[in-house]
């Protein structure tokens, strides 16, 4: 892949040199004049790229991509290549003025002070009428002197060429390939064929043959696991002929001595049982760490909690915890303008939201909730974020970071010269990174929204058949138009029937009996600065503030939430921009992976399905997790999925699983509201598939999760992995009187698309034993019937996890051809893996 990218530098040089050569021939000049002008054009390109990108005259992202004969990259190279040599430095001064205006005006800084220096340079160049060499020296001196100014952009100008030439091949490749795919004109295709190395084609699909098993599964239905079609064949349902009975029970129990301790009480509040410490999922572990901090005034990391299997072990770990003052890390400090630089997604899109229902006594106090929201906004900076003024270049700079990670993984080392070199490159990328601006609490007023009556009703009569929990999500969608960013809050009192005349929704709700009203609280945050796990910390503070404002409990001085989340995210970004060489020691909690270039290899045709597991199946899964294996339900899901994959591909004893990890192991990170979650790779190698058991797979996943031996993905590794994202509900972690109400996804309407990994699964918990299981995509080379085999295998593994937890990995009726595949010599398989890894690295 790196070789294919490098060839685009030659394409850019040819596209820039041809118009420059024509200009020299028309205006006259020597070969030295041509070379000097070409050098000045290469220096001018980065500033023209960013300045025109800010004006949106030169779209740098895919959102504004339109089909034209000339791509934005072609236009930029043509414009710069066509300029006469005498105008190059003056054009650069004008572009610096435009860039200063565009970066200062949306950020709220005085634009005149930023624009005056480059304008003065432009006037000086026009007045001197000097030669190109002297003008180039003046421009270089201006850029160097700019680093002495006390501004957050002091290193932007000298860093621009580095960022531009790192991302240039990716930009050219994307724009050109998109037009070639849409019927580009012949000269463009010929130029690409002559000068560019072809991208490696995808040839690593796993081999699967159905052999008629899907038909038997769907139409015979004689075994203990039954699979049927639903939603016109786009979905599948999995059921058991009878509910499995556990033959083994987990021996994890708390001793009587710890049952009455405050620590055991906190564990019971989180998991429902003081003996359930070993069964905590990531969300519950974060909740327990927060409760320990608040109630016991001790701080312990999520990773340390997951390593403890009993309350006694957790108590011993807490005794060893000592308070300490961390050294100040200046890489997490904001710039002189007070702005941070962190990885963000597009700002006004993809809200992360949560809805809870008030089940306490009496009515919800809306005024107290408004005061609680005001305190919440003042506490968490994610609720006060502003749209970055650098949105036009956000996607391009992220691709530059991905390209730099590829360079480090391919040719990097820990030698002293490469270490210094990558330090310079990472500093340049960081200087060009989009700024994140925090608003003040006084300027951020988040008023709680309340729905208006429609024809005297808060619910439309044609939806009276639906429960309040089913109706509320549609009401929220109507209420939040237009949606407020970065956050939105709403309180919805729902009741059936008409409201009294001349009353508002709130007045009508308060006039009725509390048993007739269903109160809901809705909060959303932009996905650019928050992830799904932030809801636990968000509602922990919001509901505590509400209880204090409503007078239900005495107000306490809430401890500081610790480090600013943006400071932590900025440190993670700085580390990621340094790149990871093969010798770099991984940091599982802090490594950040830029996946923006992964689509260039590994993308192939994909199919989508949805699987509905009947309640008896999900109850059995929870029984296996908590009663047999003594683990969390999300870990049981991972075990069932990977066992099913190893069954369907027995000739692949080594698979890589990618999970969405919380990455909140550090002190105080569990109570942060921010985009901290990251993808992590777990390598599952069972060796001899024929001799492996379900417990072996479970142990490997459990060990990696507890020991944090997972790692961030390598470039283009996503295409070779199984990606699973499990989103747990706050089913048992909210305080009494509140219940999490989750929204079920719509039935699938499309079955075909693109796949970026072997298998991509999203599992959302709706209730305690209700899970939404969606296959976003899997490799279309496996065929449509693969999903039927997969659903049946997952169901059978869940059944065996309950009844036969020590059973072999392969079922007894494995086909003969698969038996032969699993008996191939292990040395041959290892040799194939080495060859594949070597070829991928060379690409």
C-alpha positions in Angstrom: 0.0 0.0 0.0 2.8 2.4 0.8 4.4 1.8 -2.6 1.1 2.6 -4.3 0.8 5.9 -2.4 4.4 7.0 -3.1 3.8 6.8 -6.8 1.3 9.7 -6.5 4.1 12.1 -5.8 5.3 11.6 -9.3 1.8 12.3 -10.6 1.6 15.5 -8.7 5.0 16.6 -9.9 4.0 15.9 -13.6 0.7 17.8 -13.2 2.6 20.8 -11.7 5.5 20.8 -14.1 3.6 20.7 -17.4 1.8 24.1 -17.0 4.9 25.6 -15.4 7.0 24.5 -18.4 4.4 26.0 -20.8 4.6 29.3 -18.8 8.4 29.4 -19.1 8.2 28.7 -22.8 5.7 31.6 -23.3 7.3 34.2 -21.1 10.9 33.1 -21.7 13.4 31.9 -19.2 16.3 29.5 -18.6 16.4 26.0 -17.0 17.5 27.6 -13.8 14.5 29.9 -13.8 12.3 26.9 -14.3 13.8 25.0 -11.4 13.7 28.0 -9.1 10.0 28.6 -10.0 9.2 24.9 -9.6 10.7 25.1 -6.1 8.7 28.2 -5.2 5.5 26.4 -6.6 6.2 23.5 -4.3 6.4 25.9 -1.3 3.3 27.7 -2.4 1.1 24.6 -2.8 0.5 23.9 0.9 -0.7 27.5 1.6 -2.9 27.6 -1.4 -4.3 24.2 -0.4 -5.3 25.3 3.1 -6.4 28.9 2.2 -8.6 27.8 -0.6 -9.9 24.9 1.5 -11.1 27.4 4.2 -13.0 29.3 1.5 -14.7 26.0 0.4 -13.8 26.9 -3.1 -11.5 23.8 -2.9 -13.4 21.0 -1.1 -11.0 18.9 0.9 -13.5 16.2 2.1 -15.8 13.8 0.6 -19.0 15.6 1.8 -18.8 18.2 -1.0 -17.4 15.9 -3.7 -19.1 16.4 -7.1 -18.3 14.8 -10.4 -16.3 17.1 -12.6 -13.6 16.4 -15.1 -11.1 18.2 -12.9 -10.8 17.2 -9.2 -10.0 19.9 -6.6 -6.4 18.5 -6.6 -6.2 19.0 -10.3 -7.5 22.5 -10.0 -5.0 23.4 -7.3 -2.0 22.0 -9.3 -3.2 23.7 -12.5 -3.6 27.1 -10.8 -0.3 27.0 -9.0 1.5 25.6 -12.1 0.1 28.3 -14.3 1.3 31.3 -12.2 4.2 33.3 -13.7 7.3 33.1 -11.6 7.2 36.8 -10.7 3.8 36.5 -9.0 4.6 33.4 -6.9 5.8 35.0 -3.7 3.2 37.8 -3.9 0.5 35.2 -4.3 1.8 33.5 -1.2 1.6 36.7 0.8 -2.0 37.2 -0.3 -2.8 33.6 0.6 -1.3 34.1 4.1 -3.6 37.1 4.6 -6.6 35.1 3.5 -5.6 32.2 5.7 -5.1 34.5 8.7 -8.6 36.0 8.2 -10.3 32.6 7.8 -8.7 31.2 11.0 -9.2 34.2 13.2 -12.7 35.4 12.3 -14.7 32.2 13.1 -12.6 31.6 16.2 -13.8 34.9 17.7 -10.3 36.6 17.6 -9.7 40.1 16.2 -9.1 39.4 12.5 -7.4 42.7 11.8 -4.4 42.0 14.1 -3.9 38.6 12.4 -4.3 39.9 8.8 -2.0 43.0 9.1 1.4 41.3 9.2 0.9 39.2 5.9 -0.7 42.3 4.3 2.4 44.3 5.2 4.5 41.6 3.6 2.4 41.8 0.4 2.8 45.6 0.3 6.6 45.2 0.8 6.9 42.7 -2.0 4.9 44.9 -4.4 7.0 47.9 -3.5 10.4 46.3 -3.7 9.9 44.7 -7.1 12.8 42.4 -6.2 13.9 39.2 -7.9 12.3 35.8 -7.0 15.2 34.7 -4.8 15.0 37.8 -2.6 11.2 37.6 -2.4 11.5 33.9 -1.4 13.9 34.8 1.4 11.5 37.5 2.7 8.6 35.0 2.7 10.8 32.5 4.5 11.8 35.1 7.1 8.2 36.0 7.6 7.2 32.4 8.3 10.1 32.0 10.8 9.4 35.2 12.6 5.8 34.1 13.0 6.9 31.4 15.4 7.9 34.1 17.9 4.4 35.5 18.2 2.4 34.5 21.3 -0.4 32.9 19.4 -2.0 29.4 19.2 -1.1 29.4 15.5 2.5 30.3 15.9 3.7 27.1 14.4 1.0 26.7 11.8 2.8 28.3 8.8 6.1 26.3 9.0 4.1 23.1 9.7 1.8 23.4 6.7 4.2 22.0 4.1 4.8 18.9 6.2 1.1 18.2 6.7 0.3 18.8 3.0 2.9 16.6 1.6 2.1 13.8 4.0 -1.6 13.7 2.9 -1.0 14.7 -0.8 -0.8 11.1 -2.2 -3.9 10.1 -0.3 -5.8 13.1 -1.4 -4.8 12.6 -5.1 -5.6 8.9 -4.9 -9.0 9.4 -3.4 -10.1 12.2 -5.8 -8.7 10.4 -8.9 -9.9 7.0 -8.1 -13.4 8.3 -7.4 -13.6 9.8 -10.8 -12.1 6.8 -12.5 -14.8 4.7 -10.9 -17.4 7.1 -12.3 -16.1 7.1 -15.8 -13.2 9.6 -15.9 -11.9 10.7 -19.3 -9.2 8.7 -21.1 -6.1 10.9 -20.5 -6.6 10.7 -16.7 -6.9 6.9 -16.8 -3.8 6.7 -19.0 -1.8 9.0 -16.7 -2.7 6.9 -13.6 -1.9 3.6 -15.4 1.6 4.9 -16.5 2.7 6.6 -13.3 0.8 5.0 -10.5 1.4 1.6 -8.9 -1.9 -0.2 -8.7 -3.4 -0.7 -5.2 -3.2 -4.3 -4.0 -6.5 -6.0 -4.6 -8.4 -7.7 -1.9 -7.7 -11.4 -2.0 -7.9 -12.4 1.7 -11.5 -13.4 2.0 -12.1 -16.5 4.2 -13.3 -19.6 2.3 -16.8 -20.8 3.2 -19.0 -23.3 1.6 -22.6 -23.9 2.7 -23.0 -27.4 1.3 -26.7 -27.2 1.7 -26.6 -26.7 5.5 -28.7 -23.5 5.5 -31.6 -25.3 3.9 -31.5 -28.0 6.5 -31.3 -25.5 9.3 -34.3 -23.5 8.0 -36.6 -26.3 7.0 -35.9 -29.3 9.2 -35.8 -27.5 12.6 -35.5 -30.8 14.4 -32.6 -30.0 16.7 -32.5 -28.0 19.9 -31.7 -24.8 18.1 -34.3 -23.4 15.6 -33.7 -20.7 13.0 -36.4 -19.1 11.0 -36.7 -16.2 8.5 -38.3 -12.9 9.4 -38.8 -9.5 7.7 -39.1 -11.0 4.2 -35.9 -12.9 4.7 -33.8 -9.8 5.7 -33.8 -11.0 9.3 -33.5 -14.3 11.2 -34.9 -15.5 14.5 -33.1 -17.9 16.8 -35.1 -20.0 19.4 -34.6 -23.1 21.5 -36.9 -26.1 21.5 -36.6 -26.1 25.3 -34.8 -23.9 27.8 -31.3 -25.3 28.7 -30.5 -26.2 32.2 -27.1 -25.4 33.7 -25.2 -28.4 34.8 -22.4 -26.4 36.4 -22.6 -23.4 38.7 -20.1 -20.7 39.3 -18.5 -21.1 42.7 -17.9 -17.4 43.1 -19.6 -16.4 46.3 -18.8 -13.7 48.8 -18.1 -14.8 52.4 -20.4 -13.9 55.1 -17.8 -11.6 56.6 -17.9 -9.3 53.6 -21.7 -9.4 53.0 -22.4 -6.4 55.3 -19.4 -4.2 54.5 -20.0 -0.9 52.7 -17.9 -2.1 49.8 -20.1 -5.2 49.4 -23.1 -2.9 49.4 -21.7 -0.8 46.6 -21.1 -4.0 44.6 -24.6 -5.1 45.3 -26.0 -1.7 44.1 -24.2 -2.1 40.8 -24.6 -5.8 40.0 -27.6 -6.8 42.2 -25.5 -9.3 44.1 -22.4 -8.8 46.3 -21.0 -12.0 44.8 -21.2 -10.6 41.3 -17.9 -8.8 41.2 -16.4 -11.1 38.6 -19.5 -10.7 36.3 -19.3 -6.9 35.9 -19.2 -5.6 32.3 -17.3 -2.4 31.4 -20.3 -0.1 32.1 -20.9 -1.6 35.5 -17.2 -1.5 36.4 -17.1 2.2 35.5 -20.2 2.7 37.8 -18.6 0.9 40.7 -15.4 2.9 40.4 -17.5 6.1 40.5 -19.4 4.9 43.5 -16.2 4.0 45.4 -14.9 7.4 44.7 -18.0 9.2 45.9 -19.0 7.0 48.9 -15.6 5.7 50.1 -13.4 8.6 49.0 -11.0 6.2 47.4 -9.9 6.1 43.7 -9.3 2.9 41.9 -9.0 2.3 38.1 -11.5 0.2 36.1 -8.8 -2.2 35.1 -8.0 -2.9 38.8 -11.7 -3.6 39.5 -11.9 -6.1 36.6 -8.9 -7.9 38.0 -10.7 -8.6 41.3 -13.1 -11.6 41.4 -14.3 -11.2 45.0 -15.1 -8.3 47.4 -12.2 -9.3 49.6 -9.7 -8.9 46.7 -11.3 -5.5 45.9 -11.0 -4.4 49.5 -7.3 -5.5 49.6 -6.7 -3.5 46.4 -8.4 -0.4 47.9 -6.1 -0.6 51.0 -3.1 -0.5 48.7 -4.4 2.7 46.9 -2.6 5.8 48.1 -3.3 9.3 47.0 -0.6 11.0 44.9 -0.2 14.1 42.9 0.4 13.5 39.3 3.1 15.5 37.6 1.9 18.2 35.2 2.0 17.0 31.6 2.3 20.0 29.4 1.3 18.1 26.3 -2.3 18.3 27.6 -2.3 22.0 28.2 -4.3 24.3 25.9 -2.6 26.7 23.6 -2.2 30.4 24.3 -5.7 31.0 22.9 -7.2 28.5 25.3 -8.0 25.9 22.6 -7.4 22.2 22.7 -6.6 19.9 19.8 -8.3 16.5 19.9 -9.7 13.9 17.5 -13.2 14.8 16.6 -15.9 13.7 14.3 -18.2 16.0 12.3 -19.8 18.3 14.8 -23.5 18.7 13.9 -24.1 15.1 13.2 -24.6 11.7 14.9 -25.9 12.6 18.4 -25.2 10.2 21.3 -28.4 10.2 23.3 -30.1 8.6 26.3 -33.6 8.5 27.6 -34.6 7.6 31.2 -38.0 7.3 32.8 -38.9 8.6 36.2 -40.5 5.9 38.3 -40.4 7.6 41.7 -43.1 9.0 43.9 -45.0 12.1 42.8 -44.3 14.3 39.8 -40.9 15.2 38.4 -39.8 18.7 39.5 -39.1 20.4 36.2 -37.7 23.5 37.8 -35.3 21.4 39.9 -34.3 19.6 36.7 -33.5 22.8 34.9 -31.2 23.9 37.8 -29.6 20.5 37.7 -29.0 20.9 34.0 -27.4 24.3 34.6 -25.0 22.7 37.1 -24.3 19.8 34.7 -23.4 22.2 31.9 -21.0 24.0 34.2 -19.3 20.8 35.2 -18.8 19.0 31.9 -17.0 20.8 29.0 -18.5 18.4 26.4 -21.8 20.2 26.9 -20.2 23.6 26.1 -18.2 22.8 23.0 -18.4 24.9 19.9 -18.2 23.8 16.3 -14.5 23.9 15.3 -13.7 26.8 13.0 -11.3 24.4 11.1 -14.0 22.0 9.9 -13.0 22.4 6.2 -9.6 20.8 6.9 -10.7 18.3 9.6 -11.0 15.3 7.3 -7.8 16.1 5.4 -5.6 16.4 8.5 -7.0 13.2 9.9 -6.0 11.4 6.7 -2.5 12.9 7.1 -2.3 11.4 10.6 -3.4 8.0 9.2 -0.8 8.2 6.4 1.9 9.1 9.0 0.9 6.0 11.1 1.4 3.9 7.9 4.9 5.3 7.3 5.9 4.5 10.9 4.5 1.0 10.8 6.2 0.3 7.4 9.6 1.9 7.6 9.9 3.4 11.1 12.3 2.3 13.8 13.4 3.3 17.2 16.7 4.7 16.0 17.8 8.1 17.2 17.5 9.8 13.8 14.0 8.4 13.0 12.9 9.3 16.6 13.9 12.9 16.0 12.4 12.9 12.5 9.0 11.6 13.7 9.1 14.1 16.5 9.3 17.0 13.9 6.5 15.4 11.8 4.2 14.9 14.7 4.7 18.4 16.0 3.8 19.7 12.5 0.7 17.6 12.3 -0.4 18.7 15.7 0.1 22.4 14.8 -2.3 22.0 11.9 -4.8 20.0 13.8 -8.4 21.5 14.0 -8.9 23.5 17.2 -11.6 22.6 19.8 -13.2 25.6 21.4 -14.9 25.5 24.8 -17.7 28.0 25.6 -18.1 29.5 29.1 -20.9 28.2 31.4 -22.4 31.7 31.4 -22.7 31.8 27.6 -24.1 28.3 27.3 -27.7 28.2 28.3 -29.3 24.8 27.8 -33.0 25.3 28.4 -35.0 22.1 29.0 -37.5 21.5 26.2 -41.1 20.5 26.9 -43.5 19.4 24.2 -46.5 21.5 23.2 -50.1 20.2 23.2 -51.4 19.2 19.8 -55.2 19.5 19.5 -55.4 19.5 23.3 -53.3 16.2 23.6 -49.7 15.4 24.3 -50.1 12.1 22.4 -51.8 11.8 19.1 -54.9 9.6 19.3 -53.9 7.3 16.5 -51.0 6.0 18.6 -53.0 5.1 21.7 -52.3 1.5 21.1 -48.6 2.1 21.8 -47.2 2.2 25.3 -45.5 5.3 26.6 -42.0 3.7 26.2 -42.8 2.9 22.6 -44.3 6.4 21.9 -41.7 8.5 23.6 -38.9 8.2 21.0 -41.1 9.5 18.2 -42.2 12.4 20.4 -38.6 13.2 21.1 -37.8 13.3 17.4 -40.6 15.8 16.8 -39.7 17.9 19.8 -36.0 18.3 18.9 -36.6 19.9 15.5 -34.3 21.7 14.9 -31.8 20.0 17.2 -29.5 22.1 19.3 -25.7 21.4 19.3 -23.6 20.3 21.0 -26.2 19.1 23.5 -29.9 19.0 24.0 -32.2 18.3 27.0 -35.9 17.6 27.1 -38.5 16.6 29.7 -41.6 14.8 28.3 -44.7 14.2 30.5 -46.8 11.7 28.6 -50.5 10.9 29.3 -53.4 9.7 27.3 -56.5 11.6 26.8 -57.2 15.4 26.4 -55.7 18.1 28.6 -57.9 20.7 30.4 -58.6 23.7 28.3 -56.3 26.8 28.4 -53.4 24.8 30.0 -49.9 24.0 28.9 -48.4 20.5 28.8 -46.7 21.0 32.1 -49.8 22.4 33.8 -51.9 19.6 32.5 -49.5 17.0 33.7 -49.3 18.4 37.2 -53.1 18.6 37.4 -53.3 14.8 37.0 -52.5 12.0 39.4 -48.9 10.9 39.3 -50.0 7.4 38.3 -51.4 8.8 35.1 -48.2 10.5 34.0 -45.1 9.0 32.6 -42.1 11.4 33.0 -39.1 11.0 30.7 -35.8 12.9 30.7 -33.8 12.9 27.4 -30.2 14.1 27.0 -28.1 14.1 23.8 -24.5 15.1 23.0 -22.8 15.4 19.7 -20.7 12.3 18.9 -17.8 14.6 18.0 -17.1 15.0 21.7 -18.8 12.1 23.4 -19.3 8.3 23.3 -22.0 6.0 24.5 -20.3 5.2 27.8 -20.4 8.9 28.8 -24.0 8.5 29.7 -23.1 6.7 32.9 -21.1 9.7 34.2 -23.5 12.2 32.8 -26.6 10.8 34.5 -24.7 10.1 37.7 -24.1 13.8 38.1 -27.4 15.0 36.6 -29.5 12.8 39.0 -27.4 13.7 42.0 -27.8 17.4 41.1 -31.6 16.8 40.7 -31.9 15.2 44.1 -30.1 18.1 45.7 -32.1 20.7 43.9 -35.4 18.9 44.6 -34.5 18.7 48.3 -34.5 14.9 48.3 -31.0 14.9 49.8 -28.6 17.3 51.4 -26.4 19.2 49.0 -22.8 18.1 49.1 -19.7 19.7 47.8 -19.1 17.6 44.7 -15.4 16.9 44.1 -13.8 18.1 41.0 -14.2 15.7 38.1 -10.4 15.7 38.0 -8.5 16.3 34.8 -10.2 18.1 31.9 -11.2 15.3 29.4 -9.9 17.4 26.5 -6.5 17.5 28.1 -6.4 13.7 28.3 -7.7 13.4 24.7 -5.0 15.9 23.5 -2.3 13.8 25.1 -3.6 10.8 23.4 -3.6 12.6 20.1 0.0 13.8 20.5 1.1 10.2 21.2 -0.8 8.9 18.1 0.8 11.6 15.9 4.2 10.3 16.9 3.3 7.0 15.2 3.9 3.4 16.4 6.9 1.6 15.0 7.2 -2.2 15.3 9.4 -1.7 18.5 7.0 0.8 20.2 5.7 -0.4 23.5 1.8 -0.3 23.3 -0.2 1.7 25.9 -3.6 -0.1 25.8 -5.5 2.7 27.6 -4.2 5.6 25.6 -3.3 4.5 22.1 -5.3 6.3 19.4 -5.8 4.8 16.0 -6.6 6.8 12.9 -8.7 4.6 10.6 -9.4 7.1 7.9 -7.2 5.3 5.3 -8.4 1.7 6.1 -11.0 1.9 3.3 -8.2 1.7 0.7 -7.5 -2.0 1.4 -10.0 -4.4 2.8 -13.1 -2.9 1.3 -15.2 -5.4 -0.6 -18.8 -6.2 -1.3 -20.8 -7.0 1.8 -24.2 -8.3 3.0 -26.3 -7.2 6.0 -28.6 -9.1 8.2 -30.4 -8.8 11.5 -30.8 -11.6 14.0 -33.6 -11.7 16.7 -32.8 -13.9 19.6 -35.9 -15.1 21.5 -36.0 -14.4 25.3 -35.2 -18.0 26.1 -31.9 -17.6 24.2 -30.9 -14.3 25.9 -31.9 -15.7 29.3 -29.7 -18.7 28.7 -26.8 -16.4 27.7 -27.2 -14.5 31.0 -27.4 -17.8 32.9 -24.2 -19.0 31.3 -22.4 -15.8 31.9 -23.4 -15.2 35.6 -24.2 -18.8 36.7 -21.6 -20.9 34.8 -18.6 -18.9 33.7 -18.9 -16.1 36.3 -18.4 -13.3 33.7 -20.3 -10.4 32.2 -22.9 -10.8 29.5 -21.0 -8.8 27.0 -18.0 -11.2 27.5 -20.4 -14.1 26.9 -21.5 -12.5 23.7 -17.9 -12.2 22.5 -17.3 -15.9 23.4 -20.4 -17.1 21.5 -19.6 -15.0 18.4 -15.9 -16.1 18.2 -16.8 -19.7 18.8 -19.3 -19.6 16.0 -16.7 -18.0 13.7 -14.1 -20.7 14.5 -16.7 -23.3 13.9 -17.6 -22.0 10.5 -14.0 -21.5 9.5 -12.2 -24.4 11.2 -9.2 -24.0 8.9 -8.5 -20.6 10.6 -7.4 -21.4 14.1 -6.2 -17.8 14.6 -8.6 -14.9 14.4 -8.4 -11.3 15.4 -11.3 -9.8 17.3 -11.7 -6.0 17.4 -13.8 -4.6 20.3 -14.9 -1.1 21.2 -13.1 -0.6 24.6 -14.0 2.1 27.1 -10.4 3.2 27.6 -11.2 4.7 31.0 -8.7 2.8 33.1 -7.0 5.9 34.5 -7.8 7.6 37.7 -11.0 9.7 37.4 -11.5 8.8 33.8 -14.7 6.8 34.6 -16.5 10.1 35.5 -15.4 11.9 32.3 -17.8 12.9 29.6 -15.9 12.7 26.3 -15.0 10.5 23.3 -12.6 8.2 25.1 -13.6 4.8 23.6 -11.2 3.2 21.1 -10.9 0.1 19.1 -8.7 -2.7 20.5 -7.5 -5.9 18.9 -7.6 -9.3 20.8 -5.8 -12.1 19.1 -7.5 -15.5 19.6 -5.3 -18.5 18.7 -6.7 -21.8 19.8 -4.0 -23.9 18.1 -5.6 -27.2 17.3 -9.2 -26.4 16.6 -10.2 -30.0 16.9 -9.0 -30.2 20.5 -10.0 -26.7 21.6 -13.0 -26.1 23.8 -15.5 -23.2 24.3 -13.8 -22.5 27.6 -10.5 -22.0 25.8 -12.0 -19.2 23.6 -13.6 -17.7 26.7 -10.4 -17.7 28.6 -8.4 -16.0 25.9 -10.9 -13.2 25.6 -11.3 -12.9 29.4 -7.5 -12.8 29.9 -7.0 -10.1 27.3 -9.9 -8.0 28.8 -8.7 -8.3 32.4 -5.0 -8.0 31.8 -5.4 -5.3 29.2 -3.2 -7.2 26.8 -5.1 -6.0 23.8 -3.6 -3.3 21.5 -4.6 -0.7 19.0 -5.0 -1.9 15.4 -2.3 -1.6 12.8 -2.9 0.2 9.5 -5.3 -1.8 7.3 -5.7 -4.5 9.9 -9.5 -3.9 10.1 -10.0 -5.8 6.9 -8.7 -9.0 8.5 -10.7 -8.7 11.8 -14.1 -9.5 13.3 -15.4 -6.2 14.7 -17.9 -6.3 17.5 -19.4 -3.3 19.3 -21.5 -4.0 22.3 -23.5 -1.2 23.9 -24.9 -2.1 27.3 -27.8 -0.3 28.8 -27.9 1.3 32.2 -30.2 -1.5 33.3 -29.0 -1.8 36.9 -26.7 1.2 37.4 -29.2 4.1 37.8 -30.4 5.2 41.2 -33.8 4.1 42.5 -36.7 5.9 40.8 -35.2 6.0 37.3 -35.1 3.5 34.5 -33.2 3.5 31.2 -35.5 3.4 28.1 -33.6 2.3 25.0 -34.8 2.7 21.4 -34.9 -0.3 19.2 -33.4 0.1 15.7 -35.7 0.0 12.7 -36.0 -3.2 10.7 -33.4 -3.5 7.9 -34.5 -2.2 4.5 -31.2 -2.9 2.7 -29.2 -6.1 2.5 -26.3 -5.1 0.3 -23.4 -2.7 0.8 -19.7 -2.4 1.4 -17.8 -4.5 3.9 -14.6 -3.2 5.6 -13.9 -6.2 7.8 -14.7 -9.9 7.8 -17.7 -9.3 10.0 -19.1 -6.2 11.7 -21.6 -6.7 14.5 -23.4 -4.1 16.6 -25.2 -5.4 19.8 -27.4 -3.0 21.7 -29.0 -3.9 25.1 -32.6 -2.8 25.2 -33.6 -4.4 28.5 -32.0 -6.9 30.9 -32.6 -9.9 28.6 -33.5 -8.0 25.4 -30.7 -7.4 22.9 -30.7 -5.9 19.4 -28.3 -8.0 17.3 -27.4 -6.4 13.9 -24.8 -7.6 11.4 -23.8 -4.3 9.8 -21.9 -6.2 7.1 -20.1 -9.5 6.4 -18.0 -10.6 3.4 -20.3 -11.2 0.4 -17.9 -13.9 -0.8 -19.4 -16.1 1.9 -22.8 -16.0 0.3 -26.3 -15.2 1.5 -26.7 -18.4 3.4 -23.7 -17.8 5.6 -25.8 -15.7 8.0 -28.1 -18.7 8.6 -25.2 -20.9 9.5 -23.8 -18.2 11.8 -27.1 -17.6 13.6 -27.5 -21.4 14.2 -23.9 -21.7 15.4 -24.3 -18.7 17.8 -27.5 -20.3 19.2 -25.9 -23.7 19.6 -22.8 -22.2 21.3 -25.1 -20.4 23.8 -26.9 -23.6 24.5 -23.6 -25.5 25.1 -22.3 -22.7 27.3 -25.2 -23.5 29.6 -25.4 -27.3 29.4 -21.9 -28.3 28.3 -19.5 -25.4 29.2 -16.5 -27.7 28.8 -17.6 -29.0 25.4 -15.4 -29.1 22.3 -15.3 -26.1 20.0 -16.3 -28.0 16.9 -19.8 -29.6 16.9 -20.1 -33.4 16.5 -21.6 -33.1 13.0 -18.7 -31.1 11.5 -18.4 -31.9 7.8 -15.7 -34.3 6.6 -14.0 -31.6 4.5 -13.7 -29.4 7.5 -12.3 -32.2 9.6 -9.5 -32.6 7.0 -8.9 -28.9 7.1 -8.4 -28.7 10.8 -5.9 -31.6 10.7 -3.5 -29.8 8.3 0.0 -29.4 9.8 0.3 -26.3 12.1 3.6 -25.5 10.4 1.9 -24.9 7.1 -0.6 -22.6 8.6 2.1 -20.5 10.3 4.0 -20.3 7.1 1.0 -19.0 5.3 0.4 -16.4 8.0 4.0 -15.2 7.8 3.8 -14.9 4.0 0.6 -12.9 4.2 2.0 -10.6 6.9 5.1 -10.0 4.8 3.2 -9.3 1.6 0.9 -6.9 3.5 3.9 -5.0 4.9 5.5 -4.7 1.4 2.2 -3.3 0.0 
